[in-house]
């Protein structure tokens, strides 16, 4: 396209004493193609990376376009580029701008050509997938067949695609890729290039592992809660029907059945209480307690309260506490629930070792902040390694039969985990089969604030 310029007279007096030399008047339509390409690239990147609705991206693009064109149409003038600035230099500026936009995205991004060869990789992609040299095929790092097949379809002129895939090794991962063609982002296409194929392709990857894990946990929770409630309800219904029919006049059967029905009703009550407790804790999990408490009082209270359970299991609870106050910031009822749960579990599931040790020590170097470490150790059969990572999941049981015999709901350690999260504390579990188990609570020592003085 030919471009004609004409000199305009210098303006003698400019506002604020700034001399603006309007040297060029564009006699044809203003060429803003490189600006529009840059805007399209940036808006497209935001749509791909953040899921911005199409209407929002188009509206933003249209608004910026109107401002640019409107401003240009008003004066019909443009400032002549600095001496020596070529169209190629302007295109390089656009390329650098696009690379800067890609590099600013938090998700891993790759720019590849229509043969799948890597042309640009952002920092997030290098951190996630390791160093990828420019010029290497993308398949060197990502070998998912569904991704590579989608990349081939887009490179042949197909529309944008979104695909998901999972990986099992070395760990389970769920990933999603947005694959979009970038048509002539760099300006003119090479001589003889196939114009039905995009010059470059943008690949943006999102890690969906945590999302899928939470979805699975929610589904498992609903299924498990329904099962846990349905079982005692079915039992109650069956005994009621029996008492109304065959055992209607059998006094001995009636007394025995009523005792079983009471146990099943208590089981449902415990489950509902735990569900409500878990729900209340989740609602305030981000609100850290501020009251300073002495954990020694809570531990002694739990040991005394669980003495009947210890006698039933023919075990003893040995408590070893420091002389100095064990001060932490917390909510008393919730911390009582934590200690009760850990000690009761140790007695019920590790009571065959005939003793449970409860101790408290101070770790002044943990995470550069003083922490108190509560240890509850039993000497029972221990826990198999494959169960340890999942013990705090809702309704997860390492030994389902034993748990039900002990009247457990499967929610105790999930409640403990949520309470500790609220208290900025953590739970560590150590166990070997045949060697018992040790549950450790690491909770920050209370630091005095000005409001406490």
Number of C-alpha atoms within 10 A of each C-alpha: 5 4 10 10 12 11 10 11 9 12 10 9 10 11 7 6 8 8 12 13 15 16 15 16 18 17 12 12 11 15 13 12 10 17 15 15 20 21 19 18 21 20 20 21 23 17 17 22 21 14 12 14 11 13 9 12 18 15 11 14 17 12 10 14 16 13 11 14 15 12 12 16 13 8 9 16 16 14 12 14 10 7 6 7 10 11 12 12 11 16 19 14 15 21 17 13 16 21 16 13 17 27 19 13 18 16 19 23 27 26 25 26 22 20 15 19 20 22 19 18 21 21 18 19 20 15 10 11 11 11 12 19 15 14 13 14 17 23 14 11 12 11 10 13 11 12 21 15 11 20 26 14 15 21 26 16 17 16 12 19 16 15 13 16 14 14 12 8 7 6 7 10 16 17 15 17 23 22 26 24 26 22 18 15 21 20 18 11 14 10 6 6 11 12 12 11 19 22 24 24 27 24 25 24 23 17 16 15 16 11 11 14 14 11 12 11 14 13 12 16 16 11 12 16 18 11 12 17 17 13 13 19 15 12 14 20 12 14 17 17 12 15 18 11 10 10 16 13 11 10 11 9 15 17 11 10 19 15 12 16 20 12 15 20 17 14 20 19 13 15 20 15 13 18 18 12 14 19 14 11 19 15 9 13 17 12 11 14 16 14 13 18 18 16 23 20 13 18 24 14 14 20 21 11 13 16 15 11 17 23 12 12 18 14 19 18 23 14 15 14 17 11 7 8 12 21 19 21 21 24 17 17 9 19 19 16 16 24 24 21 17 22 26 21 19 27 29 22 22 25 25 18 20 16 21 26 17 24 18 21 15 17 17 13 9 13 9 8 11 17 23 23 22 21 23 24 26 29 22 22 18 18 22 12 11 9 13 14 10 14 20 20 18 22 22 20 19 16 11 13 10 13 16 13 9 12 16 18 22 24 20 24 21 19 25 24 19 22 24 21 18 20 23 18 17 18 18 12 16 15 19 13 12 13 16 22 22 21 18 21 23 22 24 24 19 19 13 10 8 6 5 9 5
